[in-house]
Structure formats: structure tokens, C-alpha cells
């Protein structure tokens, strides 16, 4: 659940954790990420996902490519 406007990255990572059966609180993800008032950058998302045990890559691709080449779930902006 997202509590503030800068929590969207943390909330996305929380949902991915839950999808894979990892129970990590929003506060734990905020601590791991070092989240600032501005939220998380793409690099922050990637590094935090890796710290949580995921393989992560930040990249710019079209939706057609995601449907064909990328494993889901993923975070889109």
C-alpha cells in the first residue's frame, strides 16, 4: 500500500516481493533503499531489488518487447 506520493517505487517493490512470497514491509524496503523525499530513481529500484534477492535491470523498451522478451512481473513507468 502506498502512503505518500514518493512511495510508488517502494510500493511496487513490495508487490513484487509479495508475488514471489517474500514478506518484506514497506519500512524495510525504505530502509534498504535509503529512500529520499523524492522517492526512488530507476537505479535505486534496480539496486534495491537486487538487495532483496532479485535479478533486476533498468532499461527503456517498448511494450511490444516486454510482452515478448521479458519475464513478469515488472515495473513500468
N, C-alpha and C positions, 0 to 999 in steps of 0.2 A: 504494500500500500504506500502510495506517495503522499507525504505530508506537506511538502513545500515545493515551490517552483524549481528549485535546484536539485530535487531528489529524483528526477526522472532516470538518470543513469543508474543510481543505486537501486531504484525500484525494478528496473529492467534486469539487472544482475540478480536480484532477489528472486524474480520469477523464473529465470533460467536455473538457478540453484534448486528451486522447488521442483521444476520439471524433471531434473535429474536426481531428485530425492535427497538433496543436501539441505539441511535445515540451518540456515545462516540468517541471523536477524539483520534488519536494516542498519542498526547501530554498529554491528560487527563489520558490515560491508563498508560503512562510512569510515570506521577506524582503519581498516585495511587500505582503503583508497586514499585516505588523507583528504577527503572531500572538502572543498572550499565553498565559500558563499556562491561562487559562480557555477557550482556543480562539477561534473567530470568531463574532461576532454576525451577525444577518441583514444588518445594514448593512455589516459587514466583508465578508461574502460578496459582496454586491452591488458594493461598491467595488472589491474585488479582481478580480472577474470583468470589470468594466469596464476595469481597468488591464491585464488580459490580452487586451483587444480584443473582448470580448463585450458584447452589449446585455443588461442584467440588470435585473430588477425584483423586489423582495422584496414579497410580498403574501400574504394569507391567503385561501385559496379552498378549495372542496370538491373532492374527487377527480372528481366528475362534470364540473365546469367545466374542470379540467385536461384531461380526455380530449377535450373539445370545442373549447376555445379556445386552448390553449397549445401552443407548439412544444416538442418534446422534444429533447434531454434536459433534465431539470430536477432540482433538489434539493428533496426533501420532508423535512419533519421532523414 
